[in-house]
Amino acid sequence: MVATDRLLAFAAMSLLVIVIPGPSVLFVIGRALAHGRRTALATALGNVFGSYVLVVAVAFGVGSLVERSAVVFMAVKLAGAAYLIFLGVQAFRHRKEMRAQSMGAASPGEARTDLRTVLDGALVGVTNPKGIVFFAAVLPQFVDHSAGHLPAQMLLLGLVPISIGLVTDTLWGLTASAARTWFARSERRLSLIGGAGGVTMIGLGVTVAATGRAD
């Protein structure tokens, strides 16, 4: 349905955009530093789910409305920024409790916590200004209008950056969590790295809120 040349061109464009660290990458790194590998991987998974929601929205015309409406775009962006700041504050407040988590202490609601982590990543992914602009402005340019089935083409093309993003986000998360493992040998160092993860997310939230649209 999608020509190979268009698919490859979109893959190349996606790779160029994704390799430049944006809110999603920094969020995964912050979560890895604050909570470890398991949380980082769940966050990366949730992030790609949220990003694909943007693809679906663009495929059915909602994404372009969000991208073109300054009010709606601002509301979505600020909601995501506020949630990032909230998660960063929580990580910073509980930074001294990281030692027990690093020793593998499991809580009764661990499964629910994993689901919540995936949902956190999804929310950040769906409110990522970089993702909104990319999918709304770039994705439609690689659709072959003469072939018809435009939503199906967009849904298929959207799997390309989603797959690339899952791989790169996972690698970033594993790298950051590996560094955290070294810090875990000292309670003081682990508290510092947990606090750094929280500060990273707070700074990211402020940055997202302050970033204007590329009109």
Stockholm file with secondary structure:
# STOCKHOLM 1.0

chainA/1-215         MVATDRLLAFAAMSLLVIVIPGPSVLFVIGRALAHGRRTALATALGNVFGSYVLVVAVAFGVGSLVERSAVVFMAVKLAGAAYLIFLGVQAFRHRKEMRAQSMGAASPGEARTDLRTVLDGALVGVTNPKGIVFFAAVLPQFVDHSAGHLPAQMLLLGLVPISIGLVTDTLWGLTASAARTWFARSERRLSLIGGAGGVTMIGLGVTVAATGRAD
#=GR chainA/1-215 SS CCCHHHHHHHHHHHHHHHTSCCHHHHHHHHHHHHHCHHHHHHHHHHHHHHHHHHHHHHHTTHHHHHHHCHHHHHHHHHHHHHHHHHHHHHHHHTGGGHHHHHTTCCCTTHHHHHHHHHHHHHHHHHTCHHHHHHHHHTGGGGCCGGGCCHHHHHHHHHHHHHHHHHHHHHHHHHHHHHHHHHHTTSHHHHHHHHHHHHHHHHHHHHHHHHCCCCC
#=GC SS_cons         CCCHHHHHHHHHHHHHHHTSCCHHHHHHHHHHHHHCHHHHHHHHHHHHHHHHHHHHHHHTTHHHHHHHCHHHHHHHHHHHHHHHHHHHHHHHHTGGGHHHHHTTCCCTTHHHHHHHHHHHHHHHHHTCHHHHHHHHHTGGGGCCGGGCCHHHHHHHHHHHHHHHHHHHHHHHHHHHHHHHHHHTTSHHHHHHHHHHHHHHHHHHHHHHHHCCCCC
//
